[in-house]
Amino acid sequence: MKWTTAIVVFFIAAVLVRSRSVAFWLYLVVLVLLAARLIVRLTLERLRVVHRVDRDHLFPGERLGITLTIVNGSPLPAPWVWVEDRVPSRLHHGAVFSHVSTLPAGSERVHRYELQVTERGLYRLGHIDVSVGDWFGVRELGGTVEEPRWITVYPRVLPVQPLRLPNRLPVGPRRDPLSPFQDLLPVGVRRYFPGDPLRLIAWKATAHRGELMVKEQPLVRERVTYYFLNLARGDWDPARRFELLERAITVAASLVWWEPDPRHALGLVAYGRIERAIPEGIGREVERPGLLRVAARAGAGQRRTILEGLAGLQPADGPPFLEVLGDEVRGLPWGATLVMLVPTNTPELVARCSEFQRRGHPVVILTFEPRRTMQARIPIHEVDLGTQGVRFA
């Protein structure tokens, strides 16, 4: 606006005074203005910003390394370039990265910085604001560069007191080659080897073949545990809802992460919604409330799969947890243990869990609000998160 006013003043002065010096300054101002517009526009069009992160999965408290490379692909120098990396506020509570620098023609500048992540969640990075200007402040153009990078911040994991799960059954949906038990039903016969128990000798097959034969039996099936996490907003105490829900997610993540037996198959069924955090001003990405299901599987990779599901999980408004619980348990393999992470042990929940036990599913209930006193044959533990980690009363 100041330069436009100066041009108008010089033009009026040149017309009234009819001076060559005034006309010269008028032409000079117009030339500088046009050149500045050309340089700034060309620089912005050919400016390239590359956004990189050193890893995409972290725990709260860890540091995330970010590399921001600014390349001036224009044949003209950039008098000054301002960049700001916009970061979701929930990911990092400190100051955002902002930098102003000069870029010669065809050059690049690399910036490396770190963020200390603070909260679990799914975060979108790579929303970068860019502005380019000239030496005289005549022209400034800005834009936004999108280099989307998604990172996952796992829930906190704390040391866990061993939780005795009633799932060491001699039967189940999958085989466990290291179990000391044997399966109940034989799958065939084979030749006798020294050391085979005499009780396994197949006398009819021995008489038929004329050599000693034994019953071949597979070993016991592996343990399977499903964690059921209730994040229905209406089931929790409104005064402490946020704190208790975060505790429930932390406990579920800790139980999965510190599972000592890699042969133990773990699964998850969580009632809630997935929320992805993106920089302010762009909006939010929220999936409709529903059930997050992770099928049971053994192995170290399964722990990270479950933690990824828990990372973006948020409470949801919808039908009570008990209304959807029955259908989910009905589709599970027989013998799978059920661990319920719920606000408290209501009579309706205990009755439903007793029904599951009669169907062959051992059940453990973990509560986060004071337990209700009642007679039940189901183990019920109140969860305590202290300085020593997770304990079960």
C-alpha positions in Angstrom: 0.0 0.0 0.0 2.9 2.4 0.8 4.5 1.8 -2.7 1.2 2.3 -4.4 0.8 5.6 -2.6 4.3 6.6 -3.6 3.7 5.9 -7.3 0.5 8.0 -7.3 2.3 10.9 -5.6 5.2 10.7 -8.1 2.8 10.6 -11.0 0.9 13.6 -9.9 4.1 15.5 -9.2 5.5 14.6 -12.6 2.3 15.8 -14.3 2.2 19.1 -12.4 5.9 19.9 -12.2 6.9 18.5 -15.6 10.3 17.7 -14.2 12.6 15.0 -15.7 14.0 14.1 -12.3 10.6 13.4 -10.9 9.7 11.3 -13.9 13.0 9.4 -13.5 12.1 8.6 -9.9 8.6 7.5 -11.0 10.0 5.2 -13.6 12.5 3.8 -11.1 9.9 3.1 -8.5 7.7 1.3 -11.1 10.7 -0.7 -12.3 11.6 -1.8 -8.8 8.0 -2.8 -8.1 7.7 -4.9 -11.2 11.0 -6.5 -10.7 10.2 -7.4 -7.1 6.9 -8.9 -8.1 8.6 -11.0 -10.8 11.4 -12.2 -8.5 9.0 -13.1 -5.7 6.5 -14.9 -7.9 9.1 -16.9 -9.8 10.9 -17.9 -6.6 7.7 -19.1 -4.9 6.7 -21.1 -7.9 10.0 -22.9 -8.0 10.6 -23.3 -4.3 10.5 -26.9 -3.1 10.2 -28.0 0.5 11.0 -31.6 1.5 9.8 -32.8 5.0 11.2 -35.9 6.5 10.9 -37.7 9.9 13.5 -40.1 11.3 10.8 -42.6 12.5 7.0 -42.9 12.5 6.3 -44.9 15.7 7.2 -43.5 19.2 6.3 -43.7 22.9 5.4 -40.6 24.9 8.5 -38.7 26.1 10.7 -39.8 23.2 12.2 -37.3 20.7 11.2 -37.1 17.1 13.8 -35.9 14.6 12.6 -33.8 11.7 14.6 -32.7 8.6 13.3 -29.8 6.6 15.0 -29.2 3.2 14.3 -25.9 1.3 15.4 -25.9 -2.4 15.4 -22.7 -4.5 15.0 -24.0 -8.1 14.7 -20.5 -9.5 17.5 -18.9 -11.6 17.1 -15.8 -9.3 18.2 -15.5 -5.7 15.5 -15.4 -3.0 16.1 -12.3 -0.8 14.3 -14.0 2.1 12.3 -17.1 2.7 10.3 -17.8 5.8 9.1 -21.3 6.7 7.0 -22.5 9.6 6.3 -26.2 10.3 2.8 -26.4 11.8 2.6 -29.2 14.4 -0.6 -30.4 16.1 -0.7 -28.9 19.6 -1.4 -32.3 21.3 1.8 -33.7 19.9 4.2 -31.0 21.1 3.5 -28.3 23.6 6.5 -26.2 22.9 7.2 -23.6 20.2 6.9 -24.6 16.6 9.8 -24.4 14.1 10.1 -21.1 12.3 13.0 -19.8 10.3 13.9 -17.0 7.9 16.9 -17.4 5.5 18.3 -16.1 2.2 18.6 -18.6 -0.6 20.9 -18.0 -3.6 19.8 -19.3 -7.0 19.8 -23.1 -7.3 20.8 -23.6 -3.6 19.3 -25.5 -0.8 19.2 -25.2 3.0 18.7 -28.0 5.4 17.2 -27.5 8.9 17.2 -30.3 11.5 15.3 -30.0 14.8 13.6 -32.3 17.3 10.2 -32.5 19.0 9.5 -34.2 22.3 6.2 -36.0 21.9 3.8 -35.7 24.8 0.5 -37.5 24.1 -0.5 -40.8 22.4 -2.3 -40.4 19.1 -2.2 -40.5 15.4 -0.6 -37.2 14.1 -0.3 -35.7 10.7 2.9 -33.7 10.1 4.2 -31.9 7.0 1.9 -28.9 6.8 4.4 -26.1 6.1 3.6 -22.4 5.7 6.0 -20.6 3.3 6.5 -16.9 2.5 8.9 -15.3 0.0 9.7 -11.5 -0.1 12.2 -9.0 -1.7 14.8 -6.8 -0.1 12.7 -3.7 -0.1 9.5 -5.1 1.3 7.7 -4.3 -1.9 6.1 -7.7 -2.5 5.5 -10.7 -0.3 3.7 -13.9 -1.4 2.9 -16.9 0.7 1.5 -20.4 0.4 1.3 -23.8 2.0 3.3 -26.9 1.2 1.7 -30.3 2.0 4.2 -33.1 2.7 1.9 -35.4 4.7 3.7 -37.7 7.1 1.7 -39.8 9.6 3.3 -40.8 12.9 1.9 -43.0 15.7 2.6 -42.2 19.3 1.8 -45.4 21.4 0.1 -45.2 24.8 2.3 -45.2 27.8 3.4 -48.6 29.0 4.2 -49.1 32.7 5.6 -52.1 34.7 2.8 -54.5 35.4 2.3 -56.8 38.4 1.8 -60.3 37.1 -1.9 -61.0 36.4 -2.9 -64.6 36.8 -5.2 -65.4 34.0 -7.3 -68.6 34.3 -6.5 -69.7 30.8 -4.0 -72.6 31.2 -6.4 -75.1 29.8 -5.4 -78.4 28.1 -7.5 -77.4 25.1 -7.9 -74.4 22.9 -8.0 -73.1 19.3 -4.3 -73.5 18.4 -1.5 -75.8 19.2 1.3 -75.0 21.6 4.4 -77.2 20.9 6.1 -76.4 24.2 3.2 -77.2 26.6 3.6 -80.0 29.1 0.0 -81.2 28.5 -1.1 -83.5 25.7 -4.2 -83.1 23.6 -7.2 -85.2 24.5 -7.8 -86.9 21.1 -5.2 -88.8 19.1 -4.6 -87.9 15.5 -3.1 -91.2 14.3 -0.6 -93.9 15.0 3.1 -94.3 14.4 6.0 -96.7 15.2 7.1 -97.0 18.8 10.4 -95.2 19.8 12.3 -95.9 22.9 11.0 -93.6 25.6 7.4 -93.4 24.5 4.9 -94.0 27.4 3.4 -97.4 27.5 0.0 -96.0 28.0 0.1 -94.7 24.5 0.6 -98.1 22.9 -2.1 -98.8 20.3 -2.7 -102.5 20.8 -5.1 -103.1 17.9 -2.7 -101.4 15.5 0.2 -103.3 17.0 -1.6 -106.7 16.4 -2.6 -105.7 12.9 0.8 -104.6 11.7 2.9 -107.0 13.7 5.1 -104.3 15.3 4.8 -102.0 18.2 2.7 -98.9 17.4 1.8 -95.9 19.6 -1.0 -93.3 19.4 0.3 -90.0 18.0 -1.1 -87.1 19.9 -0.4 -83.4 19.2 0.6 -81.2 22.1 -1.7 -78.9 24.0 -3.2 -75.9 22.3 -1.7 -72.4 22.9 -3.3 -69.8 25.2 -5.5 -67.1 23.7 -6.5 -64.0 25.5 -8.8 -61.2 24.3 -8.8 -57.8 26.0 -12.2 -56.1 25.9 -11.9 -52.3 26.5 -15.0 -50.2 27.3 -14.6 -46.6 26.1 -18.3 -45.8 26.0 -18.5 -42.3 27.4 -21.7 -42.7 29.3 -20.5 -45.7 31.3 -17.8 -43.6 33.1 -17.9 -41.1 35.9 -18.1 -37.6 34.3 -16.0 -36.0 37.0 -13.0 -38.3 36.3 -13.8 -39.5 32.8 -10.7 -38.3 31.0 -8.3 -39.5 33.7 -9.9 -43.0 34.0 -10.2 -43.6 30.3 -6.5 -42.8 29.8 -5.7 -45.2 32.7 -7.7 -47.9 31.0 -5.8 -47.5 27.8 -2.5 -47.4 29.6 -3.3 -50.6 31.5 -4.4 -52.4 28.3 -1.2 -51.3 26.5 1.0 -52.3 29.5 -0.6 -55.8 29.8 0.0 -56.4 26.1 3.5 -54.9 25.9 4.9 -56.7 29.0 3.4 -60.1 28.1 6.3 -62.4 28.9 5.3 -65.4 26.7 5.7 -64.8 23.0 3.6 -67.9 22.3 0.6 -66.3 24.1 -1.9 -65.2 21.4 -3.3 -61.8 22.2 -6.3 -60.0 20.7 -8.3 -56.8 21.3 -11.9 -55.6 21.1 -12.3 -51.9 22.0 -15.5 -49.8 21.8 -14.6 -46.3 20.8 -13.6 -44.1 17.9 -10.4 -43.4 16.1 -9.3 -39.7 16.0 -6.4 -38.4 13.9 -4.9 -35.1 15.0 -3.8 -32.6 12.3 -2.6 -29.0 12.5 -5.1 -26.5 13.8 -7.1 -24.6 11.1 -7.4 -27.6 8.8 -10.1 -29.5 10.7 -10.2 -32.9 12.4 -10.3 -36.5 11.0 -12.6 -38.6 13.2 -14.0 -42.0 12.3 -17.5 -42.9 13.4 -17.9 -44.8 16.7 -17.6 -48.5 16.4 -15.6 -51.5 17.4 -11.9 -51.8 17.0 -11.0 -55.5 16.5 -7.6 -57.0 16.4 -7.7 -60.8 15.9 -5.6 -62.8 18.3 -2.2 -63.8 17.2 1.1 -64.8 18.8 4.5 -63.2 18.3 6.3 -59.9 19.2 4.8 -58.1 16.2 1.3 -58.5 17.6 2.1 -56.3 20.6 2.9 -53.3 18.3 -0.2 -54.0 16.2 -2.5 -53.7 19.3 -0.6 -50.6 20.5 -1.2 -49.0 17.1 -4.9 -49.6 17.5 -4.9 -48.1 21.0 -2.9 -45.0 19.9 -5.7 -43.1 18.3 -8.6 -44.6 20.3 -11.0 -42.0 21.9 -14.2 -42.3 23.9 -17.4 -42.5 22.0 -21.1 -41.9 22.5 -23.3 -44.8 21.6 -25.1 -47.9 22.9 -23.9 -49.4 26.2 -21.0 -51.7 26.1 -23.0 -54.7 27.3 -25.3 -54.5 24.2 -22.4 -55.2 21.8 -20.4 -57.6 24.1 -22.5 -60.7 23.5 -22.1 -60.7 19.7 -18.4 -60.2 19.9 -17.8 -63.1 22.4 -19.9 -65.4 20.3 -17.5 -65.3 17.5 -14.4 -66.1 19.6 -12.7 -69.5 19.7 -13.7 -71.8 22.5 -11.4 -71.6 25.5 -10.2 -68.1 24.9 -9.7 -66.0 28.1 -11.6 -62.7 28.3 -10.1 -59.7 30.2 -12.7 -57.0 30.7 -11.4 -53.4 31.3 -14.5 -51.6 32.6 -15.4 -48.8 34.9 -16.8 -51.1 37.7 -18.4 -54.5 38.2 -22.1 -54.0 37.7 -24.5 -56.9 38.4 -25.4 -57.0 34.7 -21.7 -57.3 33.7 -21.1 -60.1 36.3 -24.1 -62.0 35.1 -23.0 -61.7 31.5 -19.5 -62.8 32.3 -20.8 -65.8 34.3 -22.6 -66.8 31.2 -19.4 -66.6 29.2 -17.6 -68.8 31.7 -20.3 -71.5 31.3 -19.7 -71.4 27.6 -16.0 -72.2 28.1 -14.4 -68.7 28.3 -12.5 -67.9 31.5 -13.1 -64.3 32.5 -11.2 -61.7 34.5 -12.7 -58.2 35.3 -10.4 -55.2 35.8 -12.2 -52.1 37.3 -11.0 -48.5 37.6 -13.8 -47.1 39.8 -14.5 -48.5 43.3 -15.7 -52.1 43.0 -19.2 -53.1 44.1 -19.3 -55.8 46.7 -21.1 -58.9 45.4 -20.8 -62.6 45.3 -19.1 -63.8 42.1 -17.0 -66.7 40.9 -15.2 -64.4 38.6 -11.8 -62.8 39.5 -12.4 -59.1 39.9 -9.4 -56.7 40.5 -9.3 -53.0 41.1 -6.5 -51.4 39.1 -4.0 -49.1 40.9 -1.6 -47.0 38.9 1.2 -45.8 41.2 4.8 -44.9 41.1 5.7 -48.6 40.9 3.5 -49.3 37.9 0.3 -51.2 37.5 -1.0 -53.2 40.4 -4.2 -55.2 40.9 -6.0 -55.2 44.2 
